[in-house]
């Protein structure tokens, strides 16, 4: 028996609280891009909101129906340029969408993990693969936002800067 369903649900259930904590950071830090072409924390949150229902949940439903589904290009289809949106508003939107997601995932069974759908670029994918990617994607973007928030502090950390070598975009 697999733990996939329980583990994915447990990860996705924590994200809104983690984003709510990030959203309390000063707005100038939230809007600061680590480098040109990289998303700020608020842009990353916007992307997570963009993909919650329209990408991930809809893909899960497509797999349950054995349907194909399109690829998603966040640069062409997302709203990451809406960085002026209030972070609390985005977190509230994510909370509502995530509740709907968790309800959908709560209806899945172990038997559903082997169901397949066709991704427009990747070909056949299973529900288990989608759920693993979803949890990893969700967590990756929290890490990405926190990495963006670190950047203004790393250069001023003096002799401790070397401790941040894995995250220091200016010191590369």
N, C-alpha and C positions, 0 to 999 in steps of 0.2 A: 504494500500500500504506500502511495506517495504522500508526501507532506506538501506538495506544491500548492494546493488550494489554500491550506491554512497559512503557509508561510507568505504567500503573495498577499492574501487578505490582511495579515498582520502588518506587513510593510506598508501597504496602501492606506491602512487605517491610521498610521502615525503621521502621514505627510502633512495633513492640514494643520495640525498643531505645530509641526516644525516650520511650515511656511508662516504661520501666525507669529511665531517668535522672530523670524527673519524680518517680517513686515514692520516690526516695531523699531527697527534700526532707522537712524536719521535718513531722511529722504535723499540727501545729496550722496550718501554712500550707496543707497539702493540704486540710484540712477547712474552711478559711475561705471563705465565700461573698463575692464581690466586693460585691454589694448584695443586698438582699432579693429573692428570686425568681430570682436567677442561680445557676447551679451552681458549686460549688467544684471544684477540680481532681480530687478523688477522686470526686465525683459524676459528673463528665464522663467519667472513666475507666470508671466503672460503666456508664454509658450506652453507651460504645463496646463493652464486653463484651456488654451486653444485645443490641446490634444486629448483632454480627458474624455469628453463625450463624443466629439466628432471623429476622433481617430480610434482610440483604444476601445471604448465601450462599443462603438459601432462595428469594429472589427470582431470583437467577441461575439456579437449578435450575428454577424455574417458567417462566422465559423459554425455557430450553432445551426444555422440554416443551410450550411454547405455551399455558401455563395462566395464569389470572388469579391475583392475589394481593392480600391485604388491605393497607390502609394501616396505619401504626404510629403510635400516640400514646404518646410516651415518658412523659408525665405519668400516663397511665392504665395502661400496660403495663410500664413500666420499673421498675428497682430503685434509682433514684437516691437514695432515702432510706436506703439501706444504707451510709451514709458511714463506718460503724464498721468495715467490712471492711478487712482488712490490704491495703495497696497492693501489696505483693509477691505476695500471693495472687491479686489481680486481674490483675496483669501475667502471672503464670504461666498463669492461665486464658485470657487473651487470646492468649498465645503458642501454646497448644494449638489454640485455635480458628483463629488466623491461619494456622497450618501447614496445617490442613484447607482453609482458603480458598485458599491459594496452590496447593495441589494441584488443587483444582477449577479455578481460573483457568488453571493450566498445561495443562489439557486443552482449553481453548477455542482456536478458530481464528478467522482473519479472517472466515470465512463466518458464524460465530456472532454477530458484531457487529450484523448486520441483523435477527436474530431478534427477535420481539416477544412481549410479554405484556401483560396488562391490569391496570394498577394501579387499585385500587378508587376512588380519588379523582382520579387524574391521567389515566386512560384509557390508550391504547396507548403503550407505551414500548419502546425498543429495548435490546438488551444493551449497546450502546455508550453509550447515555445512562445506564443503570444504573451501568456501570463508572466513567464520569466522575463521576457523583454520589457514588459510593462513595469514590473517591480524594479528592474535595473534602471530603466529610463527615468522613472520617478525619482529614485534615489540619486542617480547621477546628476540630475538637475538641481537637487538640493545642495550637493557638493559643489557644483558649478557656481551657484549663487554665493555660497559661503567663501569660495575661492576668490570671487570678484570682490567681496567685502573685505578680504584680507589685504588687498593690494596697497591701499594708501598707508598701511602701517608697517609693512615689511621694510621699505627703504629706511625708515627711521629707527629700526631696531638695533642699529649699530652692530656690535660684535655677535649678536644673536641672529643676524640676517641669514647666516649659513644654515641655520636650523630650518629655514623655509625654502630651501633650494628647489624642492619639488613643486612649489606653488608660486614662486617669484617670477612673474612674467617680465618685469623690467630687468632683472638680473641675468636673463638668458644670454 
